[in-house]
Amino acid sequence: QVRSHFGSSNRSVCAGRLHHIEQERRLPTVHTMSTFESMPGDNLALHICTFLAWTGGVAAITWFICRNYMGHSSNASDEYFAGGRSLKWYVCAGSLMLTNLSTEQLVGLNGSVFADGCLAGIWWEAGAALAMIVTATVFLPKYFALGLTTTSGFLGERYDLTLRTMVSVIFLIYYALVLCPLVLYTGALAIRDIFDLNVPLWVVSSTIGLLGAAYALFGGLKAVAVSDCLNGIGLLVAGLWVPIAALQVLPGGMMSLFEEGSSYLQPLVATSMILTEKDGTFVRESGVPSVPWHVTLTGLALTNMYYWSTNQVIVQRVLAAESLSNGQKGVLFAAMMKVIGFTMLCLPGIIGMMMVREGVVVNGKVFEVGKPDQVYPHLVKAVMPKWSLGFFSAVLLGSVLSTFNSALNSAATIFGLEIYKIYMNREATDEKVIKVATIFGASMTLLSFVIAPQLAHVGAIFTFLQRMNAIVSLPIVTVFFVGIATSLPDAFSAKVGFAVAAVAVGAGQFVPELQFLHLFFIGFVLAASAMALMTYVPAVRRVLCQEPKPSPYECTKTGVVDMTSWGPMYLVAGAVVGLLAMLVVSLQLASFWLFVAFWCVWFVAMVWMMWGKTTTSAPKVAGDLEASKEKADGAEEITPSSANGSAATE
């Protein structure tokens, strides 16, 4: 009765309130689980011990590795902000994955999938692999050639100082008002729900923030990257454990997903049975999911490109690689992992939906979900053994710390190198810049403490985050994309395109019926067209008091590390695209055996990829290398007077 009631397309069902239905109709079959037999509070001492053991162990091992096994730079600024440019490919990959993978993903994306009633949200995870291929093959060679520490530094070299500063300020505002508070809020929410803590949310979020700030502000990028890798190992184990344990609860296990829940697995849909709130209750009715199929290769692809190719929080890890080949291999390894990331970030939402439908009982109560963002923490409490919750919370905290301290470190880097060093104290020593950046990061931490609890009033966390991303990123990705793809548009054209993109995304907020990813693509086309008009139509340029034809941009720098590209790069990129296509087809058709074949091919591809060698030693002699670093540092330190030209000067 519950199955037919829940799955009917012409009725609405109250998700997360099945106990009300049970009062009216006796459930014919109740699947009782005994994996979790007591509440977390009954084993609080055990949870605290395992929690502290993992968290303290990660801190100690991070200190030991950074002190004894990581290279060091004589340039204090380079050492703090770019990790001494000493990161191996596996450190880059681990830091990339854990910086991206946090509670706003675990809680938010699973909640979005639960609300969508299908796997449309998989494109935020697996679809990101396509953008990462573009990052490795197109963006990284440009960044490494300039020896950058910040992505906005590329805009200073390609266009001028004004545009560079505008983007830096936007990054700072976004990190301070959206990303950092959001990460603290979702992390605090998950940990409080798992442990049933009866404490205010601000207490938990502030505690997490203090731990993250310690890594970011006192350890620098190197400590952040190493701790990311260690926490990533634990999160990979715990993240896969949750869906595997949850599948044991469903009658039929994995096969029930492909037989009874086949419609829930579809990643390419235009409509689905989405969860909506009416009169204080959640009901399912036909509607448009958060990611309809027709935005996957337009607005969503551009949003993913902004995040993985231009976002300072992400790209800073790769810029610290010891060579271009290490950076490229690290990004492509992370892309290969993103293809299977849906098992942790999307599949639990589907399993939770089926548990609600089947009326699975936990501790004598029907499994229920009050709101979409609660599905993941509730599922963890339901299926994880009681002795494991301390460990799980520790690795969950690690993922929160990773994203939070990465955002803090990136914000401190931008403020120190892009604002303070250029506008406030051009003669400041590296030690002075680091000190000021640390103080700025501490101030951002305090601001996050204030904002984080206020996010409790936000509905769907992940959807909110992606909307904020779209608003912030449209002008940025436009000038980056055009600047990378072409050499002729100058600073004037870029500023016009930036303004058009900002106006387009602002005006689109007054058209609520327009899907925000469609708005993103439309705004990008308008902004790029405006840049083309201001570049290739001499009459328009003359009217606006510009030279009839801008001078082409030429990069004459050769980088500060080995610029040899990774040999198997294009073969691996092709493998990632093929695996993504294979995954989508297996889910769309609900083909169990094709799904199994996908996993086999993925495993073989990963083993083959890990054997690919990277270039670790620069071909330049020590003197030439130091000279190149000084040259790149000169490119970073742009003075206000350099903004007068069409391109930034050293």
LOTOR-358151 format. One record per residue (C-alpha): residue number from 0; chain; x, y, z. Coordinates in nm, 2 decimals, m for minus. Example, Ala and Ser with C-alpha at 12.3 -4.5 7.8 and 13.67 -1.06 7.14 Angstrom:
! LOTOR-358151
    nr   kette       px       py       pz
     0       A     1.23    m0.45     0.78
     1       A     1.37    m0.11     0.71
! end
This chain:
! LOTOR-358151
    nr   kette       px       py       pz
     0       A     0.00     0.00     0.00
     1       A     0.28     0.24     0.09
     2       A     0.48     0.16    m0.22
     3       A     0.18     0.22    m0.46
     4       A     0.08     0.53    m0.27
     5       A     0.44     0.68    m0.27
     6       A     0.50     0.60    m0.64
     7       A     0.17     0.71    m0.78
     8       A     0.21     1.01    m1.02
     9       A    m0.14     1.13    m0.96
    10       A    m0.13     1.15    m0.59
    11       A     0.07     1.35    m0.34
    12       A     0.25     1.17    m0.05
    13       A     0.38     1.32     0.26
    14       A     0.75     1.24     0.26
    15       A     0.90     1.20     0.60
    16       A     0.56     1.16     0.76
    17       A     0.48     0.79     0.69
    18       A     0.40     0.73     1.05
    19       A     0.08     0.93     1.00
    20       A    m0.01     0.70     0.71
    21       A     0.06     0.40     0.93
    22       A    m0.19     0.52     1.18
    23       A    m0.46     0.49     0.92
    24       A    m0.34     0.18     0.74
    25       A    m0.14    m0.10     0.89
    26       A     0.19    m0.15     0.70
    27       A     0.18    m0.50     0.54
    28       A     0.56    m0.55     0.57
    29       A     0.80    m0.38     0.81
    30       A     1.17    m0.43     0.75
    31       A     1.34    m0.40     1.09
    32       A     1.71    m0.33     1.12
    33       A     1.93    m0.41     1.42
    34       A     2.26    m0.26     1.31
    35       A     2.20     0.05     1.52
    36       A     2.05    m0.04     1.85
    37       A     2.12     0.25     2.08
    38       A     2.14     0.62     2.05
    39       A     2.48     0.79     2.02
    40       A     2.46     0.93     2.37
    41       A     2.48     0.58     2.52
    42       A     2.84     0.54     2.40
    43       A     2.96     0.90     2.43
    44       A     3.29     0.81     2.59
    45       A     3.37     0.57     2.30
    46       A     3.27     0.83     2.04
    47       A     3.49     1.10     2.20
    48       A     3.79     0.87     2.22
    49       A     3.77     0.76     1.85
    50       A     3.70     1.12     1.75
    51       A     4.00     1.26     1.93
    52       A     4.22     0.98     1.82
    53       A     4.16     1.04     1.45
    54       A     4.16     1.42     1.47
    55       A     4.48     1.43     1.68
    56       A     4.65     1.17     1.47
    57       A     4.59     1.37     1.15
    58       A     4.73     1.68     1.31
    59       A     5.04     1.50     1.43
    60       A     5.11     1.32     1.10
    61       A     5.06     1.64     0.91
    62       A     5.32     1.82     1.13
    63       A     5.56     1.53     1.09
    64       A     5.53     1.51     0.71
    65       A     5.55     1.89     0.65
    66       A     5.86     1.91     0.88
    67       A     6.05     1.61     0.74
    68       A     5.94     1.52     0.39
    69       A     5.81     1.83     0.22
    70       A     6.04     2.06     0.02
    71       A     6.09     2.42     0.14
    72       A     6.14     2.74    m0.04
    73       A     6.37     3.02     0.06
    74       A     6.10     3.27    m0.04
    75       A     5.87     3.30     0.27
    76       A     5.57     3.42     0.07
    77       A     5.61     3.13    m0.17
    78       A     5.64     2.89     0.11
    79       A     5.33     3.01     0.29
    80       A     5.09     3.09     0.01
    81       A     5.21     2.83    m0.25
    82       A     5.35     2.55    m0.03
    83       A     5.70     2.61    m0.16
    84       A     5.57     2.47    m0.50
    85       A     5.66     2.12    m0.37
    86       A     5.33     1.93    m0.39
    87       A     5.33     1.59    m0.56
    88       A     5.05     1.48    m0.78
    89       A     4.88     1.27    m0.52
    90       A     4.89     1.55    m0.26
    91       A     4.73     1.78    m0.52
    92       A     4.46     1.52    m0.60
    93       A     4.38     1.45    m0.24
    94       A     4.36     1.82    m0.15
    95       A     4.14     1.89    m0.45
    96       A     3.90     1.61    m0.37
    97       A     3.86     1.70     0.00
    98       A     3.85     2.07    m0.05
    99       A     3.55     2.00    m0.28
   100       A     3.40     1.72    m0.07
   101       A     3.25     1.87     0.25
   102       A     2.92     1.87     0.44
   103       A     2.76     2.11     0.20
   104       A     2.81     1.83    m0.05
   105       A     2.74     1.53     0.17
   106       A     2.44     1.69     0.33
   107       A     2.33     1.93     0.06
   108       A     2.37     1.73    m0.25
   109       A     2.21     1.42    m0.10
   110       A     1.93     1.64     0.02
   111       A     1.89     1.78    m0.33
   112       A     1.88     1.43    m0.48
   113       A     1.62     1.32    m0.22
   114       A     1.41     1.63    m0.31
   115       A     1.45     1.57    m0.69
   116       A     1.33     1.21    m0.66
   117       A     1.60     1.11    m0.92
   118       A     1.98     1.13    m0.99
   119       A     1.96     1.45    m1.18
   120       A     2.20     1.60    m0.92
   121       A     2.48     1.36    m1.03
   122       A     2.59     1.62    m1.29
   123       A     2.72     1.84    m1.01
   124       A     2.95     1.55    m0.92
   125       A     3.03     1.32    m1.21
   126       A     2.97     1.60    m1.47
   127       A     3.25     1.80    m1.30
   128       A     3.50     1.56    m1.45
   129       A     3.45     1.73    m1.79
   130       A     3.54     2.07    m1.65
   131       A     3.85     1.92    m1.48
   132       A     3.97     1.79    m1.81
   133       A     3.96     2.14    m1.95
   134       A     4.15     2.26    m1.64
   135       A     4.43     2.01    m1.69
   136       A     4.47     2.05    m2.06
   137       A     4.39     2.42    m2.12
   138       A     4.41     2.64    m1.81
   139       A     4.70     2.49    m1.62
   140       A     4.96     2.54    m1.89
   141       A     4.86     2.91    m1.90
   142       A     4.88     2.95    m1.52
   143       A     5.21     2.76    m1.48
   144       A     5.37     2.96    m1.76
   145       A     5.31     3.28    m1.56
   146       A     5.42     3.13    m1.23
   147       A     5.10     3.24    m1.06
   148       A     5.00     3.21    m0.70
   149       A     4.64     3.34    m0.75
   150       A     4.41     3.28    m1.04
   151       A     4.32     3.65    m1.05
   152       A     4.68     3.72    m1.12
   153       A     4.61     3.58    m1.47
   154       A     4.37     3.86    m1.53
   155       A     4.63     4.11    m1.43
   156       A     4.87     3.97    m1.68
   157       A     4.61     3.92    m1.96
   158       A     4.41     4.24    m1.91
   159       A     4.50     4.50    m1.64
   160       A     4.52     4.56    m1.27
   161       A     4.16     4.70    m1.24
   162       A     4.00     4.38    m1.36
   163       A     4.23     4.17    m1.14
   164       A     4.14     4.37    m0.83
   165       A     3.76     4.35    m0.91
   166       A     3.77     3.97    m0.93
   167       A     3.99     3.95    m0.62
   168       A     3.74     4.16    m0.42
   169       A     3.45     3.94    m0.55
   170       A     3.63     3.63    m0.44
   171       A     3.69     3.78    m0.09
   172       A     3.33     3.88    m0.04
   173       A     3.20     3.54    m0.16
   174       A     3.43     3.35     0.07
   175       A     3.35     3.57     0.37
   176       A     2.97     3.59     0.33
   177       A     2.87     3.26     0.17
   178       A     3.13     2.98     0.15
   179       A     3.29     2.99     0.49
   180       A     2.96     3.04     0.69
   181       A     2.79     2.77     0.48
   182       A     3.06     2.51     0.54
   183       A     3.05     2.58     0.92
   184       A     2.67     2.56     0.92
   185       A     2.63     2.23     0.73
   186       A     2.92     2.07     0.93
   187       A     2.77     2.18     1.26
   188       A     2.43     2.06     1.16
   189       A     2.56     1.71     1.05
   190       A     2.76     1.66     1.37
   191       A     2.49     1.78     1.60
   192       A     2.23     1.56     1.44
   193       A     2.45     1.25     1.44
   194       A     2.53     1.28     1.81
   195       A     2.19     1.43     1.91
   196       A     2.38     1.71     2.08
   197       A     2.15     1.94     2.28
   198       A     2.37     2.25     2.23
   199       A     2.31     2.57     2.02
   200       A     2.43     2.54     1.66
   201       A     2.66     2.84     1.70
   202       A     2.87     2.65     1.96
   203       A     2.94     2.36     1.73
   204       A     3.01     2.58     1.43
   205       A     3.24     2.81     1.62
   206       A     3.44     2.51     1.75
   207       A     3.48     2.37     1.40
   208       A     3.59     2.72     1.28
   209       A     3.86     2.75     1.54
   210       A     4.01     2.42     1.44
   211       A     4.00     2.51     1.07
   212       A     4.16     2.85     1.13
   213       A     4.45     2.69     1.32
   214       A     4.54     2.48     1.01
   215       A     4.49     2.76     0.76
   216       A     4.64     3.06     0.94
   217       A     4.94     2.90     1.12
   218       A     5.03     2.60     0.89
   219       A     4.99     2.76     0.55
   220       A     4.89     2.59     0.23
   221       A     5.13     2.30     0.28
   222       A     4.97     2.19     0.61
   223       A     4.62     2.23     0.46
   224       A     4.71     2.01     0.16
   225       A     4.87     1.73     0.36
   226       A     4.58     1.72     0.62
   227       A     4.34     1.71     0.33
   228       A     4.50     1.39     0.19
   229       A     4.49     1.22     0.53
   230       A     4.13     1.31     0.60
   231       A     4.05     1.21     0.24
   232       A     4.15     0.85     0.31
   233       A     3.92     0.83     0.61
   234       A     3.63     1.00     0.43
   235       A     3.66     0.77     0.13
   236       A     3.63     0.47     0.37
   237       A     3.34     0.62     0.57
   238       A     3.17     0.77     0.27
   239       A     3.15     0.44     0.08
   240       A     3.05     0.26     0.41
   241       A     2.73     0.45     0.44
   242       A     2.56     0.35     0.11
   243       A     2.70    m0.01     0.13
   244       A     2.55    m0.05     0.48
   245       A     2.22     0.12     0.37
   246       A     2.18    m0.12     0.08
   247       A     2.18    m0.41     0.33
   248       A     1.86    m0.27     0.47
   249       A     1.67    m0.26     0.15
   250       A     1.49    m0.58     0.05
   251       A     1.69    m0.72    m0.24
   252       A     1.99    m0.49    m0.17
   253       A     2.15    m0.34    m0.48
   254       A     1.91    m0.52    m0.72
   255       A     1.62    m0.34    m0.56
   256       A     1.77    m0.01    m0.69
   257       A     1.77    m0.13    m1.05
   258       A     1.44    m0.31    m1.04
   259       A     1.20    m0.13    m0.81
   260       A     1.38     0.21    m0.80
   261       A     1.48     0.23    m1.17
   262       A     1.31     0.56    m1.23
   263       A     1.50     0.71    m0.93
   264       A     1.84     0.63    m1.10
   265       A     1.78     0.83    m1.41
   266       A     2.03     1.12    m1.45
   267       A     1.87     1.27    m1.77
   268       A     1.52     1.38    m1.69
   269       A     1.30     1.68    m1.77
   270       A     1.05     1.62    m1.49
   271       A     1.03     1.40    m1.19
   272       A     0.84     1.35    m0.86
   273       A     1.00     1.64    m0.67
   274       A     0.95     1.72    m0.30
   275       A     0.77     2.04    m0.23
   276       A     0.65     2.20     0.09
   277       A     0.28     2.28     0.12
   278       A     0.11     2.40     0.44
   279       A     0.40     2.29     0.65
   280       A     0.43     1.94     0.51
   281       A     0.64     1.79     0.23
   282       A     0.46     1.63    m0.06
   283       A     0.57     1.48    m0.39
   284       A     0.43     1.60    m0.72
   285       A     0.54     1.62    m1.08
   286       A     0.78     1.91    m1.14
   287       A     1.12     2.02    m1.28
   288       A     1.43     1.88    m1.09
   289       A     1.72     2.10    m0.98
   290       A     1.92     1.99    m1.29
   291       A     1.70     1.91    m1.59
   292       A     1.89     1.74    m1.88
   293       A     1.89     2.04    m2.11
   294       A     2.12     2.24    m1.89
   295       A     2.39     1.98    m1.85
   296       A     2.61     2.10    m2.14
   297       A     2.52     2.47    m2.12
   298       A     2.48     2.65    m1.79
   299       A     2.59     2.36    m1.56
   300       A     2.91     2.30    m1.77
   301       A     3.00     2.67    m1.74
   302       A     2.94     2.67    m1.37
   303       A     3.16     2.37    m1.32
   304       A     3.43     2.53    m1.53
   305       A     3.43     2.84    m1.31
   306       A     3.46     2.62    m1.00
   307       A     3.74     2.39    m1.12
   308       A     3.93     2.62    m1.35
   309       A     3.92     2.97    m1.20
   310       A     3.81     2.94    m0.84
   311       A     4.11     3.03    m0.61
   312       A     4.01     2.78    m0.34
   313       A     4.04     2.49    m0.58
   314       A     4.31     2.60    m0.83
   315       A     4.56     2.72    m0.56
   316       A     4.63     2.35    m0.47
   317       A     4.74     2.27    m0.82
   318       A     4.94     2.59    m0.86
   319       A     5.16     2.46    m0.57
   320       A     5.25     2.15    m0.76
   321       A     5.63     2.09    m0.81
   322       A     5.58     2.06    m1.19
   323       A     5.31     2.10    m1.46
   324       A     5.29     1.73    m1.51
   325       A     5.23     1.67    m1.14
   326       A     4.95     1.93    m1.15
   327       A     4.79     1.78    m1.45
   328       A     4.81     1.42    m1.32
   329       A     4.66     1.54    m0.99
   330       A     4.37     1.71    m1.15
   331       A     4.29     1.41    m1.38
   332       A     4.32     1.16    m1.09
   333       A     4.07     1.37    m0.90
   334       A     3.85     1.38    m1.22
   335       A     3.86     1.00    m1.23
   336       A     3.74     1.00    m0.86
   337       A     3.47     1.25    m0.94
   338       A     3.31     1.00    m1.18
   339       A     3.24     0.77    m0.89
   340       A     3.18     1.04    m0.63
   341       A     2.80     1.00    m0.67
   342       A     2.82     0.68    m0.46
   343       A     2.88     0.91    m0.16
   344       A     2.71     1.23    m0.26
   345       A     2.40     1.11    m0.45
   346       A     2.33     0.75    m0.38
   347       A     2.25     0.78    m0.01
   348       A     1.97     1.03    m0.10
   349       A     1.81     0.77    m0.33
   350       A     1.85     0.49    m0.07
   351       A     1.70     0.72     0.19
   352       A     1.40     0.78    m0.03
   353       A     1.35     0.41    m0.08
   354       A     1.38     0.35     0.29
   355       A     1.10     0.60     0.35
   356       A     0.89     0.43     0.07
   357       A     0.95     0.08     0.22
   358       A     0.88     0.18     0.57
   359       A     1.21     0.06     0.72
   360       A     1.19     0.06     1.10
   361       A     1.48     0.18     1.31
   362       A     1.46     0.13     1.69
   363       A     1.09     0.07     1.66
   364       A     1.03     0.38     1.46
   365       A     0.96     0.42     1.09
   366       A     1.26     0.58     0.91
   367       A     1.15     0.93     0.83
   368       A     1.30     1.25     0.70
   369       A     1.17     1.59     0.82
   370       A     1.33     1.80     0.54
   371       A     1.56     1.70     0.25
   372       A     1.89     1.82     0.41
   373       A     1.83     1.58     0.70
   374       A     1.84     1.26     0.49
   375       A     2.21     1.21     0.51
   376       A     2.27     1.25     0.89
   377       A     1.96     1.05     0.96
   378       A     2.08     0.77     0.73
   379       A     2.42     0.77     0.90
   380       A     2.26     0.72     1.24
   381       A     2.03     0.45     1.10
   382       A     2.29     0.23     0.93
   383       A     2.63     0.29     1.08
   384       A     2.74     0.07     1.38
   385       A     2.73     0.26     1.71
   386       A     3.10     0.21     1.77
   387       A     3.19     0.38     1.44
   388       A     3.01     0.71     1.49
   389       A     3.31     0.88     1.66
   390       A     3.54     0.78     1.37
   391       A     3.28     0.89     1.11
   392       A     3.23     1.22     1.28
   393       A     3.60     1.28     1.29
   394       A     3.64     1.22     0.92
   395       A     3.33     1.43     0.86
   396       A     3.49     1.71     1.06
   397       A     3.80     1.66     0.85
   398       A     3.60     1.73     0.53
   399       A     3.45     2.04     0.69
   400       A     3.79     2.16     0.81
   401       A     3.94     2.10     0.46
   402       A     3.69     2.32     0.28
   403       A     3.68     2.59     0.55
   404       A     4.06     2.61     0.60
   405       A     4.11     2.61     0.22
   406       A     3.87     2.90     0.18
   407       A     4.05     3.09     0.46
   408       A     4.39     3.02     0.32
   409       A     4.28     3.13    m0.02
   410       A     4.12     3.45     0.11
   411       A     4.43     3.53     0.31
   412       A     4.64     3.47     0.00
   413       A     4.42     3.70    m0.21
   414       A     4.41     3.98     0.05
   415       A     4.79     3.96     0.12
   416       A     4.91     3.94    m0.24
   417       A     4.63     4.12    m0.44
   418       A     4.51     4.39    m0.20
   419       A     4.77     4.46     0.08
   420       A     5.09     4.42    m0.12
   421       A     4.96     4.62    m0.42
   422       A     4.75     4.90    m0.26
   423       A     4.85     4.93     0.10
   424       A     5.22     4.86     0.14
   425       A     5.41     4.79    m0.18
   426       A     5.74     4.78     0.01
   427       A     5.62     4.52     0.27
   428       A     5.84     4.22     0.33
   429       A     5.72     3.87     0.28
   430       A     5.70     3.82     0.66
   431       A     5.48     4.14     0.69
   432       A     5.25     4.02     0.41
   433       A     5.21     3.68     0.58
   434       A     5.13     3.85     0.92
   435       A     4.87     4.08     0.77
   436       A     4.71     3.79     0.57
   437       A     4.69     3.59     0.89
   438       A     4.51     3.88     1.08
   439       A     4.27     3.91     0.79
   440       A     4.19     3.54     0.79
   441       A     4.13     3.55     1.17
   442       A     3.88     3.84     1.11
   443       A     3.70     3.63     0.84
   444       A     3.68     3.34     1.09
   445       A     3.50     3.56     1.34
   446       A     3.26     3.69     1.07
   447       A     3.18     3.33     0.97
   448       A     3.09     3.26     1.34
   449       A     2.82     3.53     1.32
   450       A     2.67     3.44     0.98
   451       A     2.67     3.05     1.00
   452       A     2.38     3.01     1.25
   453       A     2.16     3.24     1.04
   454       A     2.17     2.99     0.75
   455       A     1.93     2.77     0.94
   456       A     1.65     2.97     0.77
   457       A     1.77     2.86     0.42
   458       A     1.56     2.58     0.26
   459       A     1.77     2.36     0.03
   460       A     2.13     2.43     0.12
   461       A     2.29     2.29    m0.19
   462       A     2.05     2.47    m0.43
   463       A     2.12     2.79    m0.23
   464       A     2.50     2.74    m0.28
   465       A     2.47     2.68    m0.65
   466       A     2.25     2.99    m0.70
   467       A     2.51     3.20    m0.52
   468       A     2.78     3.04    m0.73
   469       A     2.60     3.13    m1.04
   470       A     2.55     3.50    m0.94
   471       A     2.91     3.54    m0.84
   472       A     3.08     3.34    m1.11
   473       A     2.91     3.45    m1.44
   474       A     3.12     3.77    m1.49
   475       A     3.44     3.59    m1.37
   476       A     3.41     3.29    m1.59
   477       A     3.33     3.50    m1.90
   478       A     3.65     3.71    m1.88
   479       A     3.86     3.41    m1.79
   480       A     3.72     3.19    m2.07
   481       A     3.76     3.46    m2.34
   482       A     4.11     3.55    m2.21
   483       A     4.22     3.19    m2.23
   484       A     4.06     3.11    m2.57
   485       A     4.16     3.43    m2.76
   486       A     4.45     3.67    m2.76
   487       A     4.29     3.99    m2.91
   488       A     4.02     4.11    m2.66
   489       A     4.18     4.38    m2.44
   490       A     4.11     4.52    m2.09
   491       A     3.84     4.75    m2.22
   492       A     3.65     4.47    m2.39
   493       A     3.68     4.25    m2.08
   494       A     3.54     4.52    m1.86
   495       A     3.24     4.57    m2.09
   496       A     3.18     4.19    m2.09
   497       A     3.21     4.18    m1.71
   498       A     2.95     4.46    m1.68
   499       A     2.71     4.30    m1.92
   500       A     2.74     3.96    m1.74
   501       A     2.68     4.13    m1.40
   502       A     2.37     4.32    m1.53
   503       A     2.23     4.00    m1.70
   504       A     2.26     3.79    m1.38
   505       A     2.12     4.07    m1.17
   506       A     1.82     4.12    m1.40
   507       A     1.76     3.74    m1.42
   508       A     1.68     3.74    m1.04
   509       A     1.36     3.92    m1.12
   510       A     1.25     3.63    m1.35
   511       A     1.19     3.35    m1.11
   512       A     1.05     3.11    m1.37
   513       A     1.38     3.11    m1.56
   514       A     1.59     2.82    m1.44
   515       A     1.91     2.97    m1.29
   516       A     2.14     2.76    m1.51
   517       A     1.96     2.87    m1.82
   518       A     2.01     3.23    m1.70
   519       A     2.38     3.15    m1.65
   520       A     2.42     3.04    m2.01
   521       A     2.22     3.33    m2.16
   522       A     2.42     3.58    m1.96
   523       A     2.75     3.42    m2.07
   524       A     2.64     3.44    m2.44
   525       A     2.54     3.80    m2.40
   526       A     2.87     3.90    m2.22
   527       A     3.09     3.71    m2.47
   528       A     2.90     3.88    m2.76
   529       A     2.96     4.22    m2.60
   530       A     3.33     4.14    m2.57
   531       A     3.34     4.04    m2.94
   532       A     3.16     4.36    m3.04
   533       A     3.41     4.57    m2.85
   534       A     3.70     4.39    m3.00
   535       A     3.63     4.33    m3.36
   536       A     3.42     4.63    m3.46
   537       A     3.65     4.93    m3.51
   538       A     3.37     5.19    m3.54
   539       A     3.23     5.10    m3.20
   540       A     3.58     5.13    m3.04
   541       A     3.64     5.47    m3.20
   542       A     3.31     5.60    m3.06
   543       A     3.42     5.49    m2.72
   544       A     3.76     5.66    m2.75
   545       A     3.96     5.33    m2.79
   546       A     4.22     5.23    m3.05
   547       A     4.05     5.08    m3.36
   548       A     4.22     4.75    m3.31
   549       A     4.36     4.61    m2.98
   550       A     4.71     4.47    m2.97
   551       A     4.73     4.09    m2.94
   552       A     4.84     3.95    m2.60
   553       A     5.16     3.75    m2.60
   554       A     5.29     3.55    m2.30
   555       A     5.68     3.56    m2.29
   556       A     5.72     3.39    m1.96
   557       A     5.84     3.02    m1.92
   558       A     5.72     2.94    m1.57
   559       A     5.91     2.88    m1.24
   560       A     5.88     2.49    m1.25
   561       A     5.92     2.22    m1.51
   562       A     5.67     2.30    m1.79
   563       A     5.67     1.95    m1.94
   564       A     5.31     1.82    m1.99
   565       A     5.21     1.48    m1.85
   566       A     5.25     1.23    m2.13
   567       A     4.93     1.02    m2.10
   568       A     4.72     1.33    m2.03
   569       A     4.50     1.30    m2.34
   570       A     4.46     0.92    m2.31
   571       A     4.34     0.96    m1.95
   572       A     4.11     1.25    m2.05
   573       A     3.95     1.02    m2.31
   574       A     3.91     0.75    m2.06
   575       A     3.73     0.98    m1.82
   576       A     3.49     1.09    m2.09
   577       A     3.42     0.72    m2.19
   578       A     3.37     0.62    m1.83
   579       A     3.12     0.90    m1.77
   580       A     2.92     0.81    m2.08
   581       A     2.92     0.44    m1.97
   582       A     2.80     0.54    m1.62
   583       A     2.52     0.76    m1.75
   584       A     2.39     0.50    m1.99
   585       A     2.39     0.23    m1.72
   586       A     2.19     0.45    m1.48
   587       A     1.95     0.58    m1.75
   588       A     1.87     0.23    m1.86
   589       A     1.88     0.08    m1.51
   590       A     2.12    m0.19    m1.64
   591       A     2.27    m0.37    m1.35
   592       A     2.53    m0.56    m1.55
   593       A     2.64    m0.25    m1.74
   594       A     2.68    m0.08    m1.41
   595       A     2.90    m0.37    m1.29
   596       A     3.11    m0.35    m1.61
   597       A     3.15     0.03    m1.55
   598       A     3.31    m0.04    m1.22
   599       A     3.55    m0.30    m1.36
   600       A     3.66    m0.07    m1.64
   601       A     3.70     0.22    m1.39
   602       A     3.93     0.01    m1.17
   603       A     4.15    m0.10    m1.45
   604       A     4.18     0.26    m1.57
   605       A     4.27     0.38    m1.23
   606       A     4.55     0.12    m1.19
   607       A     4.69     0.21    m1.53
   608       A     4.68     0.58    m1.46
   609       A     4.86     0.56    m1.13
   610       A     5.16     0.40    m1.31
   611       A     5.20     0.70    m1.54
   612       A     5.52     0.88    m1.46
   613       A     5.54     1.26    m1.40
   614       A     5.83     1.50    m1.44
   615       A     5.96     1.60    m1.10
   616       A     6.29     1.77    m1.17
   617       A     6.31     2.11    m1.35
   618       A     6.55     2.12    m1.64
   619       A     6.67     2.46    m1.53
   620       A     6.97     2.51    m1.31
   621       A     6.93     2.65    m0.97
   622       A     7.03     3.01    m1.07
   623       A     6.79     3.01    m1.37
   624       A     6.51     2.87    m1.15
   625       A     6.55     3.15    m0.89
   626       A     6.56     3.41    m1.17
   627       A     6.24     3.27    m1.31
   628       A     6.08     3.29    m0.97
   629       A     6.18     3.65    m0.93
   630       A     6.04     3.72    m1.27
   631       A     5.71     3.56    m1.18
   632       A     5.70     3.74    m0.85
   633       A     5.74     4.06    m1.05
   634       A     5.44     3.97    m1.26
   635       A     5.24     3.91    m0.94
   636       A     5.34     4.25    m0.79
   637       A     5.16     4.48    m1.02
   638       A     5.15     4.85    m0.92
   639       A     4.85     5.07    m0.96
   640       A     5.01     5.27    m1.23
   641       A     5.02     4.96    m1.45
   642       A     4.65     4.97    m1.49
   643       A     4.67     5.24    m1.75
   644       A     4.77     5.00    m2.03
   645       A     4.57     4.74    m2.20
   646       A     4.77     4.46    m2.04
   647       A     4.95     4.45    m1.70
   648       A     5.32     4.50    m1.68
   649       A     5.58     4.37    m1.45
! end
